[in-house]
Amino acid sequence: MPTYNSKDGVWKPAIERVALVDKNGDPHIYEGPDRAATEYLKEVGEDHLGMPFYEDPEIIDRAHDRHMTVDQFCKTSVHTPEKREKEFQEKAKVKANHKLPERKAAIKQTQTGGTNTAGTGSLYGGFGDGADPKAEAVAKVKK
């Protein structure tokens, strides 16, 4: 899956670091622009996605509604140039490794507002920790 980094509304391929094996069977580490993102940009014939937010008609309209220039509007909002640069540098440091996230247990919750008269409610969530208590009770009755 392609990964991108955005600076001022312009999205460019993020940096990835992956272990690869070349045609000769020799392993090597690739560190550079995300290959999937680069491939997609070549397909569409662009070098980036998006457009600079200061050229965005919606931002321009917001600034004009407040009788400001786009630069003044950005300085009064959270889009200061220093903050934008800092956020971009932090995001640019992160290298995509394309590993699947670890699966974590969900929190068991009752489906309804509470419990029934037997003291149990219909639970969902908490995969991998045994069968559903309601299903176990039904199985005992059927035997």
Backbone bond lengths (Angstrom), bond angles and torsions (degrees), N, CA, C in turn:
res aa  C-N    CA-C-N  psi(-1)  N-CA   C-N-CA  omega(-1)  CA-C   N-CA-C  phi
1 M - - - 1.441 - - 1.532 108.01 -
2 P 1.314 116.62 130.17 1.462 119.02 -178.42 1.517 112.38 -67.43
3 T 1.317 115.76 145.16 1.459 121.11 175.29 1.521 108.68 -122.66
4 Y 1.327 114.98 142.92 1.456 121.40 -176.63 1.523 109.85 -131.04
5 N 1.321 116.20 157.81 1.453 123.55 170.04 1.518 107.67 -119.56
6 S 1.320 115.71 143.12 1.453 120.84 -177.93 1.521 110.18 -112.78
7 K 1.305 114.96 136.84 1.461 120.57 170.60 1.514 106.75 -134.05
8 D 1.318 115.68 116.88 1.466 122.77 179.77 1.525 112.46 57.54
9 G 1.342 117.97 32.43 1.457 121.96 177.34 1.512 114.92 89.96
10 V 1.324 118.33 -3.47 1.458 122.43 177.86 1.525 107.92 -99.82
11 W 1.329 116.30 121.74 1.461 121.93 -176.36 1.516 110.08 -101.16
12 K 1.333 115.39 122.22 1.467 121.65 177.89 1.519 108.95 -124.18
13 P 1.341 118.09 159.47 1.469 119.77 -178.41 1.524 112.29 -57.63
14 A 1.333 114.55 136.48 1.467 120.21 176.68 1.527 108.85 -75.88
15 I 1.318 115.92 168.75 1.461 121.28 176.65 1.525 108.49 -85.27
16 E 1.317 116.41 133.54 1.455 120.25 176.26 1.526 109.60 -120.37
17 R 1.317 115.15 154.14 1.466 121.79 177.25 1.519 106.71 -134.44
18 V 1.332 115.87 111.53 1.460 120.60 -177.66 1.526 109.95 -137.38
19 A 1.332 114.70 153.18 1.465 121.14 174.34 1.522 107.62 -89.61
20 L 1.317 116.99 127.45 1.456 122.71 -178.60 1.523 110.30 -127.15
21 V 1.319 115.27 164.47 1.462 121.78 173.92 1.517 106.20 -121.22
22 D 1.336 117.25 125.73 1.461 119.84 -178.02 1.532 110.72 -80.39
23 K 1.335 116.74 -176.61 1.468 121.90 -175.96 1.519 112.70 -62.27
24 N 1.332 117.48 -27.03 1.465 121.19 179.93 1.527 112.20 -84.81
25 G 1.325 117.45 -2.66 1.457 121.11 -178.98 1.513 113.47 87.75
26 D 1.332 117.68 7.35 1.462 121.23 179.26 1.530 109.93 -86.57
27 P 1.336 116.96 130.14 1.470 118.93 178.12 1.529 111.15 -77.51
28 H 1.307 115.85 147.64 1.463 121.01 173.89 1.525 108.77 -154.73
29 I 1.304 115.91 164.08 1.463 122.93 179.41 1.526 107.94 -102.13
30 Y 1.338 115.73 125.29 1.462 120.53 174.55 1.515 107.95 -99.38
31 E 1.305 115.94 126.91 1.457 121.57 174.09 1.513 107.62 -133.78
32 G 1.315 115.49 111.76 1.454 120.72 -178.01 1.513 109.98 -178.97
33 P 1.334 117.39 -164.11 1.458 120.18 -179.77 1.527 110.68 -60.35
34 D 1.320 116.02 144.21 1.463 121.73 179.37 1.526 109.55 -54.07
35 R 1.328 115.86 123.84 1.466 120.26 -174.61 1.527 112.14 -67.87
36 A 1.335 117.75 -39.28 1.463 120.50 -179.96 1.532 110.57 -66.82
37 A 1.317 117.03 -40.37 1.465 120.83 179.01 1.530 110.44 -66.40
38 T 1.325 116.69 -42.25 1.464 121.13 179.14 1.518 110.60 -62.75
39 E 1.340 115.90 -42.39 1.471 120.92 178.70 1.528 110.57 -61.32
40 Y 1.341 116.34 -44.43 1.460 119.55 179.96 1.529 110.89 -62.98
41 L 1.321 117.33 -43.51 1.461 119.93 -179.80 1.528 111.10 -63.02
42 K 1.344 117.12 -35.01 1.471 119.66 175.95 1.521 110.86 -66.05
43 E 1.347 116.33 -39.18 1.468 120.52 179.20 1.516 111.73 -60.41
44 V 1.320 116.99 -43.20 1.467 120.23 -177.68 1.521 112.38 -87.42
45 G 1.324 117.33 -3.78 1.459 120.69 176.54 1.518 114.51 73.24
46 E 1.318 116.83 32.39 1.469 121.68 179.33 1.522 109.63 -124.83
47 D 1.337 115.93 164.86 1.463 119.10 173.88 1.527 111.23 -109.02
48 H 1.342 116.98 -4.39 1.467 121.79 176.17 1.523 108.71 -159.75
49 L 1.324 116.17 167.58 1.460 122.53 174.11 1.528 107.98 -112.56
50 G 1.319 116.60 158.40 1.454 120.53 177.60 1.523 112.40 80.04
51 M 1.324 113.14 -170.59 1.461 119.77 178.11 1.519 108.45 -148.03
52 P 1.329 117.11 153.86 1.466 119.10 179.50 1.527 109.58 -56.96
53 F 1.345 116.16 133.89 1.467 118.84 -174.77 1.514 111.64 -64.28
54 Y 1.342 119.05 -25.61 1.451 119.73 179.78 1.533 111.54 -74.84
55 E 1.345 117.51 -6.18 1.464 121.35 172.05 1.527 111.22 -104.81
56 D 1.331 116.75 -0.90 1.457 122.91 -178.37 1.523 109.48 -71.62
57 P 1.327 118.29 124.31 1.470 120.09 -178.49 1.530 113.24 -57.61
58 E 1.332 117.50 -33.52 1.461 120.08 -179.48 1.536 111.02 -66.64
59 I 1.333 117.09 -42.72 1.473 120.86 177.94 1.531 109.82 -66.37
60 I 1.314 116.29 -41.05 1.468 120.15 179.06 1.524 110.04 -61.68
61 D 1.350 117.00 -43.09 1.470 120.29 178.34 1.524 111.44 -63.04
62 R 1.328 116.64 -42.22 1.470 119.64 178.50 1.524 111.02 -60.83
63 A 1.327 116.15 -42.28 1.466 119.98 179.24 1.525 110.76 -64.82
64 H 1.329 116.62 -44.50 1.467 120.20 -179.11 1.522 111.47 -66.47
65 D 1.350 116.99 -34.52 1.466 119.81 177.33 1.525 111.15 -61.72
66 R 1.313 116.72 -28.80 1.469 121.65 -179.30 1.540 111.57 -97.87
67 H 1.330 116.61 8.88 1.471 123.38 179.59 1.528 110.89 58.28
68 M 1.334 116.11 46.05 1.466 122.11 179.62 1.520 109.38 -130.34
69 T 1.330 114.43 163.45 1.460 119.08 167.94 1.519 107.37 -81.83
70 V 1.314 116.18 167.04 1.465 119.92 179.55 1.528 109.82 -62.81
71 D 1.323 118.18 -40.50 1.467 120.95 178.79 1.527 111.44 -61.62
72 Q 1.347 117.10 -43.88 1.464 120.25 178.28 1.525 110.92 -63.68
73 F 1.334 116.42 -41.19 1.459 120.92 179.25 1.529 110.97 -62.40
74 C 1.322 116.16 -42.65 1.467 119.97 -179.08 1.526 111.49 -68.15
75 K 1.315 117.08 -35.00 1.465 119.47 179.04 1.522 111.51 -70.58
76 T 1.338 117.81 -34.26 1.456 119.67 179.33 1.519 112.38 -79.19
77 S 1.334 116.88 -22.24 1.467 119.80 175.71 1.530 107.76 -92.70
78 V 1.309 116.85 -163.46 1.470 120.69 -175.71 1.527 112.86 -83.53
79 H 1.320 117.49 4.05 1.456 120.90 -173.49 1.527 113.36 -96.47
80 T 1.319 118.68 50.60 1.449 119.60 177.92 1.531 108.80 -71.27
81 P 1.326 118.46 146.54 1.468 120.12 -178.63 1.535 112.94 -57.05
82 E 1.330 116.74 -37.68 1.468 119.58 -179.40 1.526 110.60 -65.64
83 K 1.329 116.08 -42.24 1.466 120.32 -179.51 1.527 110.66 -67.23
84 R 1.325 116.65 -41.50 1.468 120.39 178.52 1.528 110.50 -61.03
85 E 1.326 116.73 -44.50 1.467 120.62 -179.02 1.526 110.56 -65.41
86 K 1.323 116.96 -42.14 1.459 121.09 179.99 1.527 110.86 -62.24
87 E 1.345 116.75 -46.64 1.463 120.78 178.82 1.525 111.28 -62.19
88 F 1.329 116.85 -40.79 1.456 119.97 179.26 1.523 111.11 -63.87
89 Q 1.332 117.22 -44.08 1.468 120.06 -179.52 1.525 111.38 -62.81
90 E 1.346 117.17 -38.13 1.468 120.42 177.77 1.522 111.09 -65.12
91 K 1.329 117.25 -42.56 1.464 120.80 179.42 1.524 111.12 -69.41
92 A 1.334 117.21 -34.69 1.457 120.62 -177.96 1.528 111.89 -69.65
93 K 1.333 117.30 -24.21 1.470 120.33 178.93 1.520 112.16 -70.71
94 V 1.327 117.31 -27.68 1.459 121.70 -177.19 1.515 109.12 -73.60
95 K 1.328 115.71 126.48 1.459 120.97 179.61 1.521 108.92 -104.34
96 A 1.322 116.14 130.10 1.467 120.63 179.52 1.525 108.53 -72.56
97 N 1.330 116.89 130.61 1.459 119.66 178.28 1.524 111.89 -112.90
98 H 1.322 118.38 -5.09 1.458 124.58 175.44 1.521 113.21 57.40
99 K 1.330 118.22 30.46 1.458 121.58 175.24 1.523 108.69 -88.77
100 L 1.329 115.24 147.78 1.453 119.31 177.14 1.521 109.15 -71.82
101 P 1.308 117.95 141.83 1.464 119.62 178.62 1.525 110.39 -68.75
102 E 1.330 116.42 152.48 1.452 120.72 177.59 1.518 109.31 -70.87
103 R 1.322 114.98 141.51 1.454 119.85 179.62 1.522 108.87 -82.25
104 K 1.307 116.84 131.35 1.452 121.83 -178.38 1.521 109.24 -117.67
105 A 1.300 114.90 147.80 1.462 119.69 -179.94 1.519 110.26 -67.26
106 A 1.312 115.34 140.71 1.456 120.67 177.79 1.522 109.41 -83.61
107 I 1.292 116.61 162.14 1.460 121.78 177.94 1.525 107.81 -84.23
108 K 1.338 115.92 131.14 1.461 118.72 177.14 1.522 108.95 -73.77
109 Q 1.313 115.27 132.04 1.457 121.05 179.89 1.524 108.51 -136.12
110 T 1.304 116.21 152.84 1.456 118.68 175.29 1.509 109.04 -80.05
111 Q 1.333 115.65 142.18 1.452 120.05 179.43 1.516 111.37 -73.85
112 T 1.307 116.63 -31.55 1.456 120.32 -177.73 1.521 109.29 -102.49
113 G 1.296 116.61 -170.97 1.446 120.86 -176.62 1.514 114.46 -74.56
114 G 1.299 118.85 -13.10 1.462 119.58 -177.97 1.507 110.90 -170.39
115 T 1.316 115.42 -148.07 1.458 120.13 -179.11 1.516 109.82 -108.49
116 N 1.346 115.61 162.80 1.464 119.09 178.45 1.528 109.57 -88.68
117 T 1.331 117.86 -174.62 1.464 120.69 -175.99 1.516 112.78 -67.22
118 A 1.321 117.47 -20.92 1.465 120.47 178.47 1.528 110.95 -80.96
119 G 1.329 117.15 -5.43 1.463 120.32 178.21 1.515 114.43 92.17
120 T 1.324 117.37 4.99 1.469 119.97 177.35 1.512 108.52 -124.76
121 G 1.267 116.59 151.41 1.454 121.94 175.95 1.511 109.29 -117.36
122 S 1.303 117.86 170.57 1.455 121.17 175.38 1.518 107.48 -75.53
123 L 1.316 116.83 118.81 1.464 120.96 -177.73 1.506 110.67 -102.80
124 Y 1.315 116.19 150.32 1.454 121.16 168.93 1.512 107.50 -137.75
125 G 1.325 115.94 162.56 1.462 120.77 -176.57 1.504 110.86 89.19
126 G 1.312 117.47 178.10 1.457 122.62 178.41 1.513 112.54 70.06
127 F 1.339 117.23 48.73 1.457 119.49 -178.79 1.532 111.09 -64.52
128 G 1.320 116.32 153.19 1.459 121.35 174.32 1.506 114.46 79.64
129 D 1.329 119.24 12.42 1.456 119.38 -178.39 1.531 111.44 -122.89
130 G 1.307 117.42 34.01 1.455 120.92 177.42 1.511 111.83 104.87
131 A 1.331 114.46 175.47 1.463 120.65 -177.07 1.519 110.96 -76.66
132 D 1.297 115.11 163.95 1.455 122.41 177.43 1.528 108.64 -69.03
133 P 1.340 119.65 130.83 1.463 121.54 -178.75 1.527 112.38 -57.65
134 K 1.312 117.39 -35.46 1.462 120.61 -179.92 1.528 109.62 -67.02
135 A 1.337 116.95 -41.50 1.458 120.63 178.96 1.526 110.43 -65.60
136 E 1.311 118.14 -36.55 1.461 121.72 177.54 1.525 110.53 -64.77
137 A 1.336 117.70 -40.71 1.465 121.34 -179.80 1.520 110.20 -65.67
138 V 1.333 117.84 -40.36 1.463 121.51 178.59 1.525 110.02 -64.94
139 A 1.330 117.37 -40.10 1.468 121.31 179.73 1.520 110.68 -63.95
140 K 1.333 118.38 -37.61 1.478 121.89 179.47 1.525 110.24 -66.56
141 V 1.331 117.62 -38.94 1.469 122.15 -179.02 1.519 110.51 -66.68
142 K 1.347 116.63 -38.57 1.459 121.08 -177.86 1.526 112.07 -68.55
143 K 1.341 118.73 -24.51 1.464 122.19 -178.55 1.451 110.16 -76.14
